[in-house]
Amino acid sequence: MNIPAQGPAAPPLDADARLLSALLDGMEVGLAAMDRDGVLTHWNREAARLLGWTAQEAVGRVGLEGWALRPGDSDAVRAQLLGVAGTPRVHEFALLTRDGRRVLVRAQAHRVTAPDSRPLGLYFAFSEAGTQVELERSLALAEAMMDEAPTGVVLVDADLRPAAVGESAARWLDCDRNALLGHPLGEVLGDGVQELEAALQHVLATGKPLSGVKLWAALRTDPSRRRCWRSEFVRLGSPLGEEPVPLGVAWFFEDVTLHEQAEQEGTVLRFRATQLRRAGQAAAECEDPMEGAVGYLDFVLAGFADYALLDVLAPADTAATGAGGTADSAPGGDLVRAAVSPVGAPAQAAALEPTGIPARYGEVHPAVRALERAGTVIVSDSGAPTVPTTPSQGPGPVLDWALLRRWPAGTVHGLCTALRSRGRTVGVITFLRGSGRQRFDRADTAYAEDIAARVAAAVDLAGTPQKV
């Protein structure tokens, strides 16, 4: 870069000189240039704004001493500026403004040489050190949040497409940081993407941040596992425009799935314990033990299942079981419907009502299997069509999974657990769930077995089933 020296009778500026002058005045940092004798040849508009000295007052002066530089600082600053080599270096020193204030600046100086390596002078660009430090601090903060912060950070543009993805966010979203850039969020998220996009659009439209939002979502790579992210949304606006221009939204989030699941499980356990306590208090006031057993179903069904069926063992055929049956022998007799909850089932579930007639369960029915095992059996509809076959007629019509087991239409999950009292099986209790509920898990099994132990004691006390 050759810096022409200004003379008293400079020729008219040509196009290149006018372009150079416009570029220097349009810079966002102050710029000053000196020739080989230390005479200022250039002083741009930003330098005039920072220090108050106009270009007419600065150009032509020899050095900075006495007007833009305090005499006590002149030697040190001159050594820094004149000692620069070919590589630009950053220096910090204090300059004087036109009204006598000292301003700490950060300057980058560079020597200017001719094609034959003759020194022509130097130039230095400078800005307020505080402003530069704030910029560097902002850049360092942004880099740290993207690479090292434990909180997930995703910068989303105005089209709701990620523009930057942090390391923690990429790990929780199970994707590469660069693979998601510019692509819709729906390529990574399945369930929950609508709620996330609605939150982003709300912040973009209103400009008001959202905090403490709990989003439940599932990744497309693992749709069966739902995750909970505690999220914060902040709109990003450009500081350069007269009016804030929305650049997108910063989405900060952390994975709180385990914490939320623990809270939900604790809430469920407290509710179930309350229901069992209330059911026990109500059963204690019933003169008929069987009435108390039925009362348990009404209390525990809330929030647990859609239907509860109570089947008890009818008196067994002594010829089939023998007179010497023991507590460890297989239970005899048929299962007879004793109660159903809720009372007043819909028309398609009319067959659930107690009739006193043995239930026509097949050998592989979950209730029969639970009776034989003296334990718990869980089944769910796999979605495959059920086609019964007969030796004489071959394949029959497709049957509904629930109706084939004599359960209400729409049932997709069933749990059958044996009623055990005094070392004997006295019946089976069945809980049914529809398609709007999840399948029975381990916690549900423990709760069902706890209910069964209480119901079995009441049924045994009633003396209606055959003890085995």
C-alpha positions in Angstrom: 0.0 0.0 0.0 1.6 3.3 -1.2 0.4 6.3 0.7 0.9 9.5 -1.4 2.2 12.5 0.5 0.1 15.6 0.4 1.7 18.8 -0.9 0.6 22.3 -1.0 -0.1 22.2 -4.7 -1.5 18.6 -5.1 -3.0 17.8 -8.5 -6.7 17.1 -8.7 -7.7 13.8 -7.4 -8.2 11.1 -10.0 -10.8 8.3 -9.7 -8.4 6.0 -7.8 -7.6 8.7 -5.3 -11.2 9.5 -4.7 -12.0 5.8 -4.2 -9.2 5.5 -1.7 -10.4 8.6 0.1 -13.9 7.3 0.3 -12.8 3.9 1.6 -10.6 5.5 4.3 -13.5 7.8 5.4 -15.9 4.9 5.5 -13.8 2.7 7.8 -15.3 1.9 11.2 -11.9 2.4 12.9 -9.7 5.5 13.0 -6.8 5.5 10.6 -3.7 7.8 10.4 -0.7 7.6 8.1 2.7 9.2 8.3 5.4 9.6 5.7 9.1 8.7 6.3 9.6 12.1 8.0 6.7 11.5 10.5 4.4 14.0 8.8 0.7 13.0 8.9 -0.7 12.4 5.5 -4.0 10.8 6.2 -6.6 11.3 9.0 -10.0 9.7 8.3 -13.4 10.5 9.6 -13.5 7.9 12.4 -10.3 9.3 13.8 -11.8 12.7 13.8 -14.9 11.4 15.6 -12.9 9.5 18.3 -10.4 12.4 19.1 -12.2 15.5 17.9 -9.3 16.6 15.7 -10.4 17.3 12.2 -8.5 16.2 9.1 -7.6 19.8 8.3 -6.1 20.2 11.8 -4.2 16.9 11.8 -2.8 16.4 8.3 0.5 18.1 7.8 1.6 18.0 11.5 4.8 16.3 12.4 4.1 13.4 14.7 1.5 13.3 17.4 3.4 15.0 20.2 2.0 18.1 21.8 -1.6 17.8 20.4 -2.8 14.2 20.2 -0.2 12.7 22.5 0.9 13.8 26.0 4.7 14.7 26.1 5.3 12.1 28.8 3.9 9.3 26.5 5.6 10.4 23.3 8.8 8.4 23.6 7.0 5.1 24.4 4.5 5.6 21.6 7.1 6.6 19.1 9.1 3.5 19.9 6.1 1.3 19.4 5.1 2.9 16.1 8.5 3.2 14.6 9.7 -0.2 15.8 7.1 -2.2 13.9 8.4 -4.7 11.4 6.7 -6.1 8.3 4.1 -8.0 10.4 1.3 -5.8 11.9 1.4 -5.6 15.7 -1.2 -4.5 18.2 -0.3 -1.7 20.7 -2.2 0.1 23.4 -1.5 3.7 24.4 -3.4 6.8 25.4 -4.2 9.6 23.0 -5.5 13.1 23.7 -8.8 14.4 22.5 -9.3 18.0 21.3 -10.9 18.9 24.7 -7.9 17.4 26.7 -9.3 14.0 27.7 -7.1 10.9 27.5 -8.6 8.0 25.5 -7.0 4.5 25.7 -6.8 3.1 22.2 -5.8 -0.2 20.7 -3.8 0.4 17.5 -2.4 -1.9 14.8 0.6 -0.4 13.0 2.3 -1.4 9.8 5.1 -0.1 7.7 4.6 1.0 4.1 7.5 0.3 1.7 8.1 1.0 -2.0 8.5 -1.8 -4.5 12.3 -1.5 -4.1 11.9 -1.9 -0.3 12.5 1.8 0.4 10.5 2.9 3.5 7.7 5.3 2.6 6.2 5.6 6.1 3.6 3.8 8.2 0.0 3.7 9.0 -1.9 2.7 12.1 -5.6 1.9 12.6 -7.0 2.5 16.1 -10.2 2.3 18.1 -11.2 2.7 21.7 -9.7 -0.2 23.7 -13.0 -0.6 25.7 -15.0 -1.0 22.6 -12.5 -3.5 21.2 -12.5 -5.4 24.5 -16.3 -5.6 24.6 -16.3 -7.0 21.0 -13.6 -9.6 21.9 -15.5 -10.5 25.0 -18.7 -11.0 23.1 -16.9 -13.1 20.5 -15.3 -15.2 23.2 -18.6 -15.6 25.0 -20.3 -16.8 21.8 -17.5 -19.2 21.1 -17.5 -20.6 24.6 -21.3 -21.0 24.6 -21.1 -22.9 21.3 -18.2 -25.1 22.2 -17.8 -25.5 25.9 -21.0 -24.5 27.7 -23.1 -27.4 29.2 -26.3 -25.7 28.0 -27.5 -26.5 24.5 -27.5 -23.5 22.2 -29.1 -23.3 18.8 -29.3 -20.1 16.8 -32.3 -20.2 14.5 -32.8 -17.8 11.6 -36.0 -16.0 10.6 -37.0 -19.0 8.5 -36.8 -21.3 11.5 -33.7 -23.1 10.2 -30.6 -23.5 12.5 -27.8 -21.1 11.7 -25.4 -22.3 14.4 -25.5 -25.3 16.7 -23.5 -25.7 19.9 -21.6 -28.8 21.0 -24.0 -29.8 23.8 -27.1 -29.1 21.6 -25.7 -31.3 18.8 -25.1 -34.1 21.3 -28.7 -33.9 22.7 -30.1 -33.7 19.2 -28.0 -36.6 18.1 -26.7 -35.0 15.0 -23.6 -33.4 13.6 -23.2 -29.7 14.2 -22.8 -28.8 10.6 -25.3 -31.4 9.2 -28.3 -29.5 10.7 -27.4 -26.0 9.4 -29.9 -24.6 7.0 -32.2 -27.7 7.3 -35.7 -27.7 8.9 -35.9 -28.8 12.5 -38.4 -31.5 11.4 -35.5 -33.5 9.9 -34.2 -34.1 13.4 -37.3 -33.9 15.6 -40.5 -35.9 15.2 -43.0 -35.6 18.0 -42.8 -32.1 19.5 -41.4 -30.1 16.5 -44.7 -28.2 16.1 -44.5 -26.9 19.7 -40.9 -25.9 19.2 -41.7 -24.0 16.0 -44.7 -22.3 17.6 -42.4 -21.0 20.4 -39.9 -19.7 17.9 -42.5 -18.0 15.8 -44.0 -16.4 18.9 -40.7 -14.9 20.0 -40.0 -13.7 16.4 -43.3 -12.0 16.2 -43.5 -10.4 19.6 -39.9 -9.9 20.5 -40.6 -11.0 24.1 -38.4 -13.8 25.5 -39.9 -17.0 26.7 -38.3 -18.7 29.8 -38.9 -21.9 31.7 -40.6 -23.6 28.7 -40.6 -27.4 29.1 -40.7 -29.1 25.7 -41.4 -32.8 25.3 -40.0 -34.1 22.0 -38.7 -37.3 20.4 -35.9 -37.6 17.9 -36.5 -39.2 14.6 -33.6 -41.6 15.3 -35.3 -42.8 18.5 -39.1 -42.1 18.2 -40.0 -44.3 21.2 -38.0 -42.3 23.7 -39.5 -38.9 24.6 -37.1 -36.2 26.0 -37.9 -33.1 28.1 -35.9 -29.9 27.4 -36.2 -26.9 29.7 -35.9 -24.1 27.1 -35.3 -20.3 26.9 -36.0 -18.3 23.8 -34.5 -14.9 23.0 -35.0 -12.9 19.8 -31.8 -11.7 18.1 -31.8 -8.2 16.6 -29.3 -6.3 14.5 -27.7 -3.4 16.4 -26.7 -1.6 13.2 -30.2 -0.6 12.0 -32.3 2.3 13.2 -35.0 -0.2 14.1 -34.2 -3.6 15.5 -34.2 -6.1 12.6 -35.0 -9.7 13.8 -32.1 -11.9 12.8 -33.6 -15.0 14.4 -34.0 -16.6 17.8 -31.5 -18.0 20.3 -32.8 -21.2 21.7 -31.1 -22.2 25.0 -32.1 -25.6 26.5 -30.9 -28.3 28.8 -32.0 -31.9 29.0 -34.1 -32.5 32.2 -35.7 -35.7 31.1 -34.5 -37.8 34.1 -35.5 -35.0 36.5 -39.0 -34.7 35.0 -39.5 -38.4 34.9 -38.6 -38.7 38.5 -41.0 -35.9 39.4 -43.8 -37.5 37.4 -43.1 -40.9 39.0 -43.2 -39.3 42.4 -46.5 -37.6 41.7 -48.0 -40.9 40.4 -46.8 -42.8 43.4 -48.2 -40.2 45.8 -51.6 -40.3 44.0 -51.7 -44.1 43.9 -50.8 -44.3 47.6 -53.6 -41.8 48.4 -56.1 -43.9 46.4 -55.1 -47.1 48.1 -55.5 -45.5 51.5 -58.9 -44.1 50.6 -60.0 -47.5 49.2 -58.8 -49.2 52.4 -60.8 -46.8 54.6 -63.9 -47.3 52.5 -63.5 -51.1 52.5 -63.2 -51.1 56.3 -66.7 -49.7 56.5 -68.3 -52.4 54.3 -70.0 -55.2 56.1 -69.9 -57.4 53.1 -66.2 -58.2 52.2 -67.1 -58.6 48.5 -68.5 -55.1 48.5 -65.2 -53.9 49.9 -63.3 -55.8 47.1 -65.4 -54.1 44.4 -64.9 -50.8 46.1 -61.1 -51.2 45.6 -61.6 -51.3 41.8 -63.5 -48.0 41.8 -60.9 -46.2 43.7 -57.7 -47.5 42.0 -59.0 -47.3 38.5 -58.6 -43.5 38.3 -55.5 -42.5 36.3 -54.5 -46.2 36.0 -56.7 -48.0 33.5 -59.9 -47.8 31.6 -61.5 -50.9 32.9 -61.0 -53.3 35.8 -62.5 -56.8 35.8 -62.7 -59.1 38.8 -63.0 -62.8 38.1 -63.2 -65.3 41.0 -62.9 -69.0 41.0 -66.1 -71.0 41.1 -66.2 -74.3 43.1 -63.9 -76.8 41.4 -64.9 -80.3 40.3 -63.6 -82.6 42.9 -63.2 -85.4 40.4 -60.8 -83.2 38.4 -58.7 -81.9 41.2 -58.9 -84.8 43.7 -59.6 -84.6 47.3 -56.0 -84.1 48.3 -55.4 -80.7 46.6 -52.8 -78.6 48.2 -51.9 -75.0 48.2 -49.2 -75.7 45.5 -51.5 -77.7 43.2 -53.0 -76.1 40.0 -56.2 -74.2 40.7 -59.4 -75.9 39.7 -62.9 -74.5 38.8 -63.9 -71.8 36.3 -63.5 -68.1 36.4 -66.7 -66.3 37.1 -67.2 -62.5 36.6 -67.8 -61.0 40.0 -67.5 -57.3 39.3 -66.5 -54.7 36.7 -65.5 -51.1 37.0 -66.6 -48.6 36.0 -70.2 -49.5 36.5 -72.5 -49.0 33.5 -70.2 -50.0 30.7 -71.0 -49.0 27.1 -73.0 -51.2 24.8 -70.0 -52.9 23.2 -68.8 -53.8 26.7 -72.0 -55.3 27.9 -70.5 -58.7 28.0 -68.3 -57.5 30.9 -71.1 -57.3 33.4 -71.4 -60.1 36.0 -73.8 -62.8 34.9 -72.8 -65.7 37.2 -71.9 -67.8 34.1 -68.3 -69.0 33.8 -66.3 -66.8 31.5 -65.5 -68.5 28.2 -61.8 -67.9 28.2 -59.5 -70.0 26.0 -56.5 -71.9 27.3 -54.1 -69.1 26.1 -56.2 -66.2 27.5 -54.0 -63.9 29.7 -56.4 -64.4 32.7 -56.0 -68.2 32.5 -52.2 -67.9 32.1 -52.0 -65.6 35.1 -54.2 -68.1 37.1 -51.9 -71.0 36.1 -48.7 -69.1 36.9 -50.1 -67.5 40.1 -48.5 -64.3 38.8 -48.9 -61.5 36.4 -49.3 -61.5 32.6 -49.0 -58.4 30.4 -50.2 -58.3 26.8 -50.5 -55.6 24.1 -51.9 -55.5 20.6 -49.1 -55.7 18.1 -51.3 -54.4 15.3 -51.1 -57.7 13.3 -54.5 -59.0 12.1 -55.8 -62.0 14.1 -57.2 -64.8 11.8 -58.5 -67.9 13.6 -58.3 -71.2 11.8 -60.4 -74.4 12.1 -59.4 -77.8 10.9 -62.5 -78.2 8.8 -63.1 -74.7 7.5 -59.6 -73.2 7.3 -58.9 -69.5 7.9 -61.8 -67.5 9.3 -62.6 -63.8 9.2 -60.2 -61.3 10.8 -61.1 -60.7 14.4 -60.5 -57.7 16.6 -57.6 -58.4 19.1 -59.7 -57.2 22.0 -62.9 -58.9 21.1 -61.1 -62.2 20.7 -60.2 -61.9 24.3 -63.7 -60.8 25.3 -62.5 -57.3 26.2 -64.1 -54.0 25.2 -63.4 -52.9 21.6 -60.5 -50.5 21.4 -58.5 -52.2 24.2 -54.8 -52.4 23.3 -53.1 -53.2 26.6 -54.1 -55.7 29.3 -52.7 -56.7 32.6 -53.9 -59.8 34.4 -52.6 -60.7 37.9 -53.7 -63.6 40.2 -55.4 -63.0 43.5 -53.5 -64.9 46.2 -54.6 -65.2 49.8 -53.4 -67.6 52.5 -51.2 -69.3 49.9 -54.1 -70.0 47.5 -55.3 -68.5 44.3 -58.8 -67.2 44.6 -59.3 -65.4 41.3 -57.8 -63.0 38.7 -58.0 -59.2 38.4 -57.7 -57.6 35.0 -56.8 -54.0 34.1 -57.4 -52.8 30.5 -56.1 -49.7 28.7 -57.1 -48.1 25.4 -55.0 -46.7 22.6 -54.6 -43.4 24.3 -52.5 -44.9 27.1 -49.1 -46.4 27.2 -48.5 -50.1 27.8 -48.2 -51.4 31.4 -44.7 -51.0 32.7 -42.9 -52.4 35.8 -44.2 -49.7 38.1 -47.8 -50.5 36.9 -47.2 -54.2 37.6 -46.1 -53.5 41.2 -49.2 -51.3 41.7 -51.5 -53.9 40.2 -50.0 -56.6 42.4 -50.4 -54.4 45.5 -54.1 -53.9 44.6 -54.5 -57.6 44.0 -53.2 -58.5 47.4 -55.8 -56.3 49.1 -58.6 -57.4 46.8 -57.7 -61.1 47.3 -57.9 -60.7 51.1 -61.4 -59.3 50.8 -62.5 -62.0 48.3 -61.1 -64.7 50.5 -62.9 -63.3 53.5 -66.1 -63.4 51.6 -65.8 -67.1 51.2 -67.2 -67.3 47.7 -64.3 -68.8 45.8 -63.0 -72.4 46.1 -59.8 -72.3 48.0 -56.9 -74.2 46.3 
